[in-house]
């Protein structure tokens, strides 16, 4: 494997060092999404499934840290707005940053159900026994998961990311020409 010279350490972007408060605020919509989803699943089905959903949300974050972050420019840097770069360095070795796009695209499907399962549970529940509480939870879940979380990622967390042009979440999803 050739030495990667396109690291965050070689750019001005690493001069940014996000505070613990920034990292917390960047992760808050995801945390809210997982807990709201858990509540919806628990009300629709079973408390055990609600707990399993929280574990799945935590596993999704860990999956990102282990399988995507090592390919990121921010690996090992406090310039990562969500704080995953620093955590990733502690548990996974650095990988080829030129593969970020393909690795991100391949692995993102591991966490997509976090956005879908609570909606399925909420719709199932409202068709069987309509509940205003479930309707309110579903509306809040949709607002957090499909509006607030992407908005914070695009306007706050990912805005200065050197990977954003090749990121399927933030950019066009097309790999930059080498």
Backbone bond lengths (Angstrom), bond angles and torsions (degrees), N, CA, C in turn:
res aa  C-N    CA-C-N  psi(-1)  N-CA   C-N-CA  omega(-1)  CA-C   N-CA-C  phi
1 X - - - 1.444 - - 1.527 108.17 -
2 X 1.342 115.43 133.38 1.455 118.84 -179.97 1.521 110.96 -76.76
3 X 1.308 115.46 153.12 1.461 120.80 -179.47 1.524 109.08 -68.99
4 X 1.299 116.27 132.81 1.447 121.23 -179.00 1.527 109.30 -86.86
5 X 1.318 116.46 121.88 1.460 120.24 178.65 1.519 111.30 -106.08
6 X 1.308 116.06 9.60 1.453 120.82 -176.98 1.524 111.02 -102.89
7 X 1.296 116.75 29.32 1.445 122.34 -175.41 1.522 111.58 -77.53
8 X 1.311 115.15 157.65 1.465 121.23 177.05 1.521 110.58 -56.93
9 X 1.297 115.79 -32.40 1.459 119.95 -178.31 1.535 111.56 -63.91
10 X 1.356 116.81 -19.13 1.456 121.37 -179.53 1.528 112.72 -95.50
11 X 1.337 117.91 5.78 1.462 120.79 -176.78 1.522 110.79 -123.77
12 X 1.305 115.20 166.62 1.459 120.55 176.60 1.528 112.21 -72.19
13 X 1.346 116.86 -18.08 1.460 119.91 -178.43 1.523 112.81 -62.06
14 X 1.313 118.00 -23.84 1.461 119.76 -178.66 1.517 112.86 -79.81
15 X 1.284 117.04 -4.40 1.470 119.08 174.92 1.515 111.03 -70.61
16 X 1.311 115.76 -21.77 1.458 121.02 176.71 1.523 107.50 -72.22
17 X 1.313 116.61 133.51 1.461 120.54 172.80 1.518 107.18 -131.66
18 X 1.320 115.50 110.19 1.447 120.37 -177.27 1.518 111.04 -77.55
19 X 1.315 115.26 141.07 1.461 121.42 179.67 1.524 110.27 -77.50
20 X 1.307 115.23 166.39 1.460 120.74 177.04 1.527 109.91 -61.66
21 X 1.324 117.77 -35.04 1.463 121.49 177.84 1.531 110.17 -63.98
22 X 1.316 117.31 -44.30 1.472 121.06 178.48 1.529 110.28 -60.81
23 X 1.315 116.78 -45.41 1.468 121.39 179.77 1.530 109.45 -60.52
24 X 1.310 116.73 -44.11 1.466 121.73 178.98 1.528 109.93 -60.52
25 X 1.336 117.90 -48.45 1.463 121.43 -179.00 1.523 111.89 -65.08
26 X 1.326 117.21 -34.17 1.460 121.14 178.52 1.533 111.26 -67.91
27 X 1.320 117.14 -31.31 1.466 121.90 -178.59 1.523 113.91 -92.58
28 X 1.317 117.56 -14.64 1.461 121.76 -175.03 1.534 113.89 -57.39
29 X 1.343 120.21 -45.28 1.476 117.80 179.12 1.533 113.31 -61.32
30 X 1.318 117.88 -34.92 1.461 120.77 177.44 1.531 110.14 -67.31
31 X 1.320 116.04 -43.43 1.471 120.45 178.78 1.526 109.97 -61.46
32 X 1.328 117.15 -44.89 1.464 121.46 178.26 1.522 110.12 -61.66
33 X 1.339 116.56 -43.44 1.461 120.93 179.66 1.533 110.70 -58.44
34 X 1.313 116.99 -45.15 1.468 120.35 -178.46 1.535 110.53 -66.04
35 X 1.320 117.79 -42.74 1.466 118.99 -179.51 1.529 112.20 -70.66
36 X 1.334 117.99 -38.72 1.468 120.04 174.75 1.526 110.38 -63.34
37 X 1.320 116.21 -43.79 1.461 120.42 178.12 1.511 111.88 -60.46
38 X 1.302 115.69 -40.71 1.462 120.83 178.24 1.533 110.77 -63.38
39 X 1.305 116.00 -42.65 1.467 120.37 179.08 1.533 110.23 -63.02
40 X 1.328 116.48 -43.55 1.471 120.08 179.17 1.524 111.37 -62.95
41 X 1.318 116.76 -44.37 1.463 121.15 179.86 1.524 110.20 -66.08
42 X 1.326 116.73 -40.45 1.460 120.51 178.08 1.520 112.68 -63.13
43 X 1.331 117.02 -40.63 1.465 120.41 178.72 1.529 111.62 -70.48
44 X 1.322 116.47 -35.43 1.469 120.26 -177.72 1.523 112.54 -78.89
45 X 1.322 116.45 -35.01 1.455 118.92 -172.65 1.526 112.74 -126.57
46 X 1.321 116.47 -82.36 1.450 120.05 -168.92 1.523 110.18 -153.21
47 X 1.314 115.63 147.98 1.472 119.42 179.08 1.520 112.09 -64.29
48 X 1.314 117.15 -33.59 1.463 120.51 178.27 1.537 110.21 -62.35
49 X 1.333 117.00 -42.71 1.466 119.99 177.37 1.528 111.20 -64.26
50 X 1.330 116.58 -33.35 1.463 120.56 177.00 1.525 110.66 -64.16
51 X 1.319 116.34 -43.92 1.468 120.68 177.68 1.530 110.19 -65.28
52 X 1.315 116.92 -41.44 1.463 120.53 178.09 1.530 111.20 -62.81
53 X 1.319 117.06 -34.21 1.460 120.28 178.17 1.534 110.43 -67.32
54 X 1.315 117.55 -39.56 1.475 120.13 176.32 1.534 109.68 -62.62
55 X 1.323 116.36 -42.66 1.467 119.86 177.30 1.524 110.88 -63.39
56 X 1.316 116.77 -37.16 1.464 121.13 176.88 1.535 110.47 -65.25
57 X 1.312 117.43 -40.15 1.466 120.74 176.35 1.520 111.70 -61.85
58 X 1.326 116.81 -42.33 1.468 120.89 177.17 1.531 110.34 -67.15
59 X 1.332 116.25 -40.74 1.467 120.32 178.13 1.528 110.67 -64.62
60 X 1.328 117.70 -34.18 1.456 121.41 177.35 1.518 111.56 -62.49
61 X 1.324 115.75 -41.75 1.460 120.09 176.61 1.524 110.34 -64.64
62 X 1.308 116.41 -45.47 1.463 120.87 178.43 1.533 110.69 -61.52
63 X 1.320 117.46 -40.30 1.460 122.05 177.55 1.525 109.93 -57.50
64 X 1.325 116.04 -46.57 1.461 122.04 178.81 1.529 109.97 -58.96
65 X 1.326 116.12 -47.85 1.466 121.99 -177.09 1.530 111.48 -63.10
66 X 1.325 117.20 -38.60 1.462 121.24 -176.52 1.528 112.55 -83.49
67 X 1.329 117.23 -41.58 1.468 119.82 -169.92 1.523 115.89 -104.09
68 X 1.323 119.10 -14.64 1.465 121.04 -179.81 1.526 111.50 -115.97
69 X 1.309 117.82 -46.65 1.472 121.76 -175.52 1.536 114.69 -56.88
70 X 1.323 120.54 -35.99 1.474 118.51 179.60 1.533 113.67 -61.49
71 X 1.318 117.70 -15.96 1.467 122.22 179.37 1.529 111.94 -95.11
72 X 1.303 117.41 -2.01 1.466 122.07 -173.85 1.527 112.09 -88.42
73 X 1.319 115.04 151.10 1.474 121.16 175.44 1.538 110.94 -60.94
74 X 1.323 116.54 -30.43 1.466 120.99 -175.63 1.528 113.76 -86.97
75 X 1.296 118.37 4.05 1.462 122.43 179.13 1.531 109.27 -50.56
76 X 1.320 116.76 126.74 1.456 122.36 176.74 1.512 115.01 75.81
77 X 1.322 117.08 6.91 1.451 120.91 -174.50 1.529 111.54 -114.16
78 X 1.313 116.34 147.04 1.464 120.68 173.58 1.526 110.57 -79.73
79 X 1.332 116.86 4.06 1.459 121.63 175.52 1.530 111.13 -81.28
80 X 1.315 117.26 -3.49 1.465 122.15 175.91 1.528 107.56 -78.05
81 X 1.342 119.00 116.77 1.458 120.94 -174.61 1.522 114.71 -65.98
82 X 1.327 118.19 -24.37 1.464 119.17 179.85 1.526 112.30 -96.21
83 X 1.321 117.37 -4.05 1.457 120.79 177.13 1.513 114.71 83.24
84 X 1.326 117.88 -2.12 1.455 120.53 -176.52 1.522 112.32 -69.90
85 X 1.338 117.25 -29.98 1.462 120.76 -177.88 1.515 112.63 -58.62
86 X 1.321 116.64 -42.65 1.460 121.92 179.71 1.534 109.83 -69.03
87 X 1.330 116.24 -42.73 1.469 119.81 179.08 1.525 111.42 -65.07
88 X 1.321 115.91 -41.28 1.459 120.21 -178.91 1.523 111.87 -59.24
89 X 1.322 116.56 -40.65 1.461 120.19 -178.90 1.529 111.78 -60.88
90 X 1.334 116.13 -29.04 1.467 120.05 -178.56 1.527 112.94 -76.39
91 X 1.355 116.96 -19.62 1.470 117.66 -174.56 1.525 115.10 -127.34
92 X 1.334 117.92 -8.56 1.476 118.91 -178.67 1.527 109.77 -142.99
93 X 1.328 117.49 142.34 1.471 120.14 179.22 1.529 111.39 -73.79
94 X 1.321 115.82 154.83 1.469 123.45 177.89 1.525 109.42 -62.86
95 X 1.335 115.52 142.19 1.472 122.06 178.72 1.530 109.40 -122.45
96 X 1.304 116.46 178.07 1.460 123.84 -178.08 1.536 111.00 -69.96
97 X 1.319 116.67 112.78 1.466 121.54 -178.81 1.515 113.19 -62.64
98 X 1.295 117.53 -23.20 1.463 120.41 -179.88 1.527 112.14 -67.77
99 X 1.308 116.97 -13.66 1.472 121.70 179.54 1.522 112.45 -97.88
100 X 1.337 117.61 4.36 1.471 121.44 -175.72 1.526 112.11 -51.09
101 X 1.320 117.29 -50.89 1.459 121.32 -176.12 1.526 111.53 -56.27
102 X 1.310 117.68 -53.00 1.466 120.71 -175.92 1.531 111.06 -67.12
103 X 1.333 117.12 -38.17 1.466 120.40 179.49 1.533 110.48 -67.70
104 X 1.316 116.52 -43.58 1.469 120.49 178.30 1.524 109.82 -59.53
105 X 1.310 116.02 -50.15 1.461 121.67 -177.15 1.535 111.33 -60.85
106 X 1.327 116.83 -40.04 1.465 121.56 -179.18 1.534 111.68 -70.74
107 X 1.316 117.85 -35.20 1.467 120.98 -173.44 1.519 115.27 -95.33
108 X 1.306 118.27 -16.29 1.460 119.68 -176.28 1.532 111.81 -63.16
109 X 1.325 117.02 -27.52 1.464 120.09 -179.76 1.533 112.46 -62.48
110 X 1.321 117.58 -18.98 1.470 120.25 178.91 1.525 111.93 -66.07
111 X 1.349 116.96 -25.89 1.463 118.28 -178.61 1.527 113.82 -110.49
112 X 1.311 118.61 -4.55 1.470 120.91 179.61 1.535 112.51 -56.42
113 X 1.333 120.17 -39.40 1.471 119.10 179.31 1.531 114.43 -58.05
114 X 1.321 117.86 -20.84 1.467 120.19 178.05 1.529 110.19 -61.51
115 X 1.327 116.74 -30.86 1.466 121.17 178.47 1.532 111.52 -82.77
116 X 1.322 117.44 -20.45 1.465 120.56 -171.95 1.527 115.13 -103.61
117 X 1.321 117.56 -41.45 1.468 120.48 -174.71 1.531 113.99 -56.95
118 X 1.341 119.48 -43.67 1.467 118.54 178.62 1.536 112.72 -63.15
119 X 1.324 117.32 -35.40 1.467 119.72 177.82 1.520 110.83 -66.51
120 X 1.326 116.20 -41.38 1.464 120.00 176.98 1.531 109.33 -61.02
121 X 1.315 117.06 -45.07 1.475 121.17 179.38 1.524 110.64 -62.63
122 X 1.331 117.09 -43.40 1.462 120.87 -179.45 1.516 112.02 -64.76
123 X 1.332 117.13 -43.95 1.468 120.77 179.54 1.528 110.07 -65.52
124 X 1.314 116.15 -44.22 1.465 120.81 177.47 1.526 110.24 -57.11
125 X 1.327 115.84 -47.07 1.463 120.76 -178.76 1.523 111.60 -63.83
126 X 1.327 117.70 -42.77 1.470 120.04 -177.06 1.522 111.80 -71.16
127 X 1.333 118.45 -27.21 1.458 120.01 175.75 1.525 111.39 -74.26
128 X 1.317 116.73 -33.53 1.468 119.97 -178.67 1.521 112.52 -82.88
129 X 1.308 116.71 -48.75 1.464 122.05 179.82 1.526 106.46 -142.56
130 X 1.328 116.27 98.78 1.461 118.23 -177.08 1.526 110.07 -59.63
131 X 1.310 114.88 136.35 1.454 121.22 -179.13 1.524 108.81 -139.26
132 X 1.321 116.00 125.71 1.464 120.73 176.76 1.524 109.22 -62.96
133 X 1.321 116.63 -36.84 1.464 120.64 178.91 1.530 110.96 -60.14
134 X 1.346 116.91 -43.93 1.463 120.37 178.92 1.523 110.44 -67.10
135 X 1.314 117.42 -38.32 1.463 120.53 178.32 1.530 110.33 -62.11
136 X 1.316 116.88 -44.25 1.470 121.08 178.72 1.528 110.37 -63.89
137 X 1.330 116.79 -44.88 1.468 120.19 177.29 1.528 111.22 -59.97
138 X 1.330 117.02 -41.81 1.465 120.78 179.76 1.526 111.08 -63.91
139 X 1.313 117.13 -41.13 1.468 121.01 178.72 1.527 110.50 -64.67
140 X 1.319 116.91 -44.46 1.468 120.50 178.70 1.535 109.96 -65.41
141 X 1.345 116.53 -41.81 1.465 120.68 178.21 1.522 110.81 -59.57
142 X 1.331 116.72 -47.06 1.472 121.04 179.54 1.525 110.51 -61.96
143 X 1.325 117.32 -44.63 1.466 120.30 179.42 1.529 111.17 -60.97
144 X 1.325 116.54 -44.91 1.471 120.21 -179.28 1.528 111.73 -69.11
145 X 1.328 116.77 -48.94 1.464 122.00 -171.49 1.517 114.52 -77.22
146 X 1.330 116.17 -36.11 1.461 119.97 -173.00 1.528 113.70 -107.03
147 X 1.339 117.28 -9.51 1.464 119.81 178.98 1.533 110.68 -120.71
148 X 1.325 117.04 -60.41 1.471 121.33 -173.85 1.522 112.22 -67.96
149 X 1.330 117.62 -51.42 1.468 120.40 -178.20 1.533 111.81 -58.95
150 X 1.338 119.65 -50.06 1.473 118.11 178.17 1.540 112.62 -64.24
151 X 1.320 116.75 -36.54 1.466 119.56 179.50 1.524 110.77 -63.46
152 X 1.319 117.35 -46.08 1.471 120.72 178.91 1.524 110.03 -63.22
153 X 1.331 117.22 -41.68 1.467 119.76 178.59 1.520 111.38 -61.53
154 X 1.306 117.21 -47.91 1.465 121.15 -175.25 1.525 113.48 -74.15
155 X 1.318 117.98 -36.61 1.461 120.60 -173.86 1.525 114.04 -99.66
156 X 1.303 116.74 -16.32 1.461 120.30 -172.42 1.521 111.53 -125.28
157 X 1.337 116.44 -55.66 1.460 120.24 -174.81 1.513 114.32 -78.53
158 X 1.328 117.77 -43.29 1.469 121.27 -172.35 1.523 113.86 -99.58
159 X 1.305 117.34 -2.61 1.464 120.46 -170.54 1.532 113.85 -57.79
160 X 1.323 119.57 -35.90 1.464 122.35 -178.96 1.527 113.57 -104.78
161 X 1.310 117.43 10.62 1.465 120.99 -176.10 1.525 111.51 -68.56
162 X 1.333 117.63 130.47 1.468 119.90 177.33 1.533 112.59 -68.77
163 X 1.325 117.95 -14.13 1.464 121.63 179.24 1.527 112.79 -92.23
164 X 1.326 119.14 -3.80 1.456 119.65 -168.37 1.528 114.09 -61.58
165 X 1.319 118.97 -31.04 1.468 120.21 179.78 1.527 112.10 -67.91
166 X 1.312 117.34 -27.04 1.460 120.43 -179.18 1.518 112.87 -107.25
167 X 1.302 117.03 5.22 1.459 122.16 -177.77 1.527 110.63 -84.34
168 X 1.328 118.15 125.85 1.468 120.28 178.15 1.536 112.44 -62.31
169 X 1.320 118.64 -25.36 1.462 122.66 -179.86 1.517 111.33 -80.55
170 X 1.327 116.89 -45.18 1.459 121.37 -170.87 1.525 113.87 -96.80
171 X 1.304 116.42 -44.31 1.453 119.49 -171.33 1.512 113.52 -100.62
172 X 1.282 114.46 -151.40 1.454 120.96 -179.42 1.519 110.76 -76.40
173 X 1.314 115.94 -17.06 1.458 120.11 -178.25 1.506 112.64 83.51
174 X 1.309 116.31 8.05 1.465 120.40 179.58 1.513 109.53 -104.18
175 X 1.287 115.94 131.88 1.469 122.11 179.40 1.515 109.28 -66.31
176 X 1.341 114.82 134.73 1.462 120.28 176.77 1.528 109.83 -67.00
177 X 1.317 114.58 144.83 1.461 118.97 176.45 1.517 109.75 -68.84
178 X 1.321 116.06 139.98 1.475 120.09 -176.62 1.494 111.80 -79.28
